[in-house]
Amino acid sequence: MEFELLRSFVAVAECGGFHRAAEQLNLTQSTVSQQIKRLELETKRPLFRRTTRTVALTDDGEMLLGDARRLLQLEEAARRRLTAPPLSGAVRLGAVEEVAGGSLPPALGRFASSHPNVKLEVQIGLSSPLIEQLDAGRLDVVFAKRPLGTSRGRLVWREPLVWAAAEAFELVAGAAVPLALYRERSVSREAALNALRDSELVWQIVCTSPSLTGVRAAALAGLAITPLPASAIVAGLRVLGVESGLPLLPDLEFAIFERKRPDAAAAALTAVLVTLGQTAVRPIAG
């Protein structure tokens, strides 16, 4: 269907007549009438009921109207994107390791292909320090775990936080539970310690690391258990559930944090990152 015909069809439907639609489109009434006839011939269905005084949509016309509006909106959006000046400048992105090692690289590749004149600077770190750098103006966009008990940021996805241990690891009854945790304060570390403090378990931190790779390596080596997002479980690790006597952990929320007044390049990057929540396959709690 030609967009020109759909545009006239929507105008007639919204204006309630051919004369007002022609004025809105800056066309003659006969031109609009001919375009509607062409559209009806193409669809092989009457789209309007005409009398000497009124013009009303038929059932088929009502069905087409919503689709026509969406098609015209898509056409307008595509036209704006193609005619808009190319973005330039730099965007400073902060991301947690769980995201950087997963779905982030393909998204950054798509962004770079669409906006080759934008320079990307990526910093990997823990959620709280990255958000602090955003607030201090040293980062433009942060993709991180949302701090517990807050609603700040744009939620992208939610997934379980679980206790992970080596396949052969077994908890020893009566012995302190060995933990591998992030060295600095983090959402996962805080959630794990809060859960343990509310339990009757005895525990001790036997290994700390500034990175996901480090705490996961300690778990893989059988030195300790560690709290991980369910998506960060790799071969050689298994999940320890409440049947092991461990407390239940809260879900993690991965969110995007932006400056108060992001520029066009930062806003375009955020738009790409938000789509990760629609395409990524996430584990289901429970």
N, C-alpha and C positions, 0 to 999 in steps of 0.2 A: 504494500500500500504506500502510495506517495505521501510524504509528509505534508505537502501542499494541500492535498485533498483532506487529510485528517485535520489539518488546522482549520479549514473552512467548516468541516463537520462539527468540531468542538465549538467554534464561534456561533454557529447557528443554534446549536443546542443550548448554549449558555445565554445567548441574547434573546432566544425565543422567536426568532424570525430572520428572514434573509436580508431585509433592508438594514437593520441595525448591525447584523454581522458584516455586511459589506462595508458599512461605515467604519467599523472597528478594524477591519483588515485593509482598508484603503483600496477596495476593489469595487467594481460595479456589481449591482445586484444580479445581473444576468451571468456574470462570470462565476459568482458564488453558486448560483443555481446550477450551472453547467458542471461545476466541480462536484456538487452533491450527486448529480445524476451519474457522473463517471464513477463515483465511489459506490453507488448502489448497483451499477452494472458490474463492477469488479467483485463486490461481495455477493451479487445475485440475490439481494434481499432489500426490501424497502426499509429505509432507516427513519423516515419521518411520515407522520400522518398530516396531510395538508388540507386545510379548508380555506375559505376566502378570508377568514379572520385570524386563524391560529395555525401554528406549526408545533407539533408535539412528536416526541420520540416514540417509535414503535418499540416492542419488546427487544427486537434485535438491535435497534439503535441504542437502547439503554445498556445492553450487554457490551456493545462496542465502545461506548463513551469512556468507561473507566480505562480500558486498554489504550484507547487513543490518547487520553491524557498522559498515561505513563510513558507511552512511546515518544510523545512530544517533549516530555520532561527529560527523557534520556537523550534525545537529539539535542536539546538546548544545552544540557550539561556537557555533552561531547564537544559541541561547538565552542563553548566557553573554554574548555581545556585546551583545544587546539589553537585557539586564537589568543589565549593568555600569554603574556611575556614569560619566558623561561625563568624559573627560580634560580637564584644565585645566593652566595653567602656561605655561611658555615652553621652547622648544627652540632652542639655538644651533647652527646647521649650518654647517660649512665645506665648500666644494666647489671642485674645480679647474675651470678654465674649460672644458675639454673636456667635462665632464659637465654643467656649468651651461648650456652652449649647445646641449645635445642632448636627452637623455631626462629630465632632471631636472624641468623645469617641469610637465609633465603629472603626474608623480608627486607633486609638492608640491601640485598642485591637488586630487588625490584625497585626500591626507592632510588638507588644509584642509577639504574637504567633509565628511569623516568625523569630524573633531575640530575643530569651529569655535571651541571655547573655548581651544585651544592657540595661543599666539602663536609664530610662526616668525621667527627672525632668521637671515638667510643672509649669509655672508661668502664672497667669491670670492678665491682666492689660489693659491699654489703648494703642492705637496704637503708638503714638509718644514716650512715655516713653519706650515701649518695643523695638522699633527700636533703640533708643538711647543706651539701654543696649546691643543690638546686636553689635552696632558700637564700644562699649567699651569693647567687648570681654566677656561679662558676660552671653550671650545667644548664641546658635548655629543656631537656626532656629526660625523665628517669622512668625506667621500667623495672619495678621492684616489687617485693612483697609488702603488702600494706601492713603497717604496724598494728598490733593487736588492739582491739577496742576503738579503732578510729574508722572514719568513713571517708577520709581524704583520698583524692585520686579517682581516676576512672577505672572501675573494675573491668578486667579483661577476662579472667577466668578464676575459678576456685577449684582447689584439689586437696586431697587428704595429706596431712603430715603424719608420717608413720615411723615406727621404730625399725631400723634396719640393722641386720647383723649378718655375719658370714654364714654360709650354708651349714658349716659344722659347729658353729658357736652354740653353746648351751649355757643358760643362766644357772649358777650354782646356788642351791637353796641355802639361805642364811648368810651368804656372802654379799658384799657390797656390789651393786650393779655398776660395772665400769662404763664410763661415758666418754665419747669423743664429741667435742663441741667446737663451734667457732670460737676463736680466741677473743674476738671483740663481741660487744652486744649485738645481737641480731634477732630477727623475729623468731627463727627456729630455736635458737638457744633460749630465749625468754619463754617460749611456749613449753619447751621440754622441762625447764627448771620449775616453772609454775606448776606443771602437772605432777612432778615428782615431790614437790614440797607439800602438795595436798594429799599425797599418798603416805603409806606407812613404810615404804621401801627405804633401805639404806643404800646410798649411792656415792660414788666418787668420780671426779673428773680425772681421767688418766691420760688424756691426749687432747691438745687444742691445736687448731690450725686456722690461718686466716682465709682458707678457701674451702669450697665444696670438695675439690679434688683431695685435699688433705684429710678431712674428716671421713670421707668415703673410703680412702685408702686404709685408714685405721680400722674401719669396720671390716673391710675385705681381708685384712691381715688377721682378724679374729681377736684384736686387742680390746675392742669395746663395741658397744652399740651406739648408734647415732640417729638423731631425728632427721629424716629426709622427706622432701616432697615425693609423693608416690611416683611421679614421672622420672625421678632421679635414681630409682632402683635399677641396678645393672646386673649382668650375669655374675654370679658368685655371691649375691646378697639375697636374703629372704626377709620377709616382713614378720615381726613379732607382734602378735595381737594381744588383746586383753586376756586371752586364755593363758598367756605366759606370765600373768601377774603384773604386767606393766600398765600404767594409766593410759587412758584414751587421750589422744592429742587432738587439738582443734584443726579445722581446715585452714589451709593457707589461701590468701587472696592475693593474686598478682594484679597489680594495677599500674596505670600510667599516670605520672605526675608531671605537670607542666608549670612553666612560669605564668604569672598572672596575665601578662600581655605577650603571648608568643608571636613571633614574626611568621611570615608566610611559609618559610622553609620548615620551621619547627612544627607548625600546624600540619603541613603536608606529611611530615614524618609520623606524627601522632596518628593521622588518619590511616596510614599503612599499618602501624603497630596494632591498632584497635582490631583490625581484621584477623589477627592471629587467634583471638578468642572464638572466631566463627569457623576457623578451618582446622585448628589443632584438635586432636583427639585426646581427651583428658581422662585419667582414671576416675572411676565413680566411687564416692565415699561408701565404705561398708562392703 
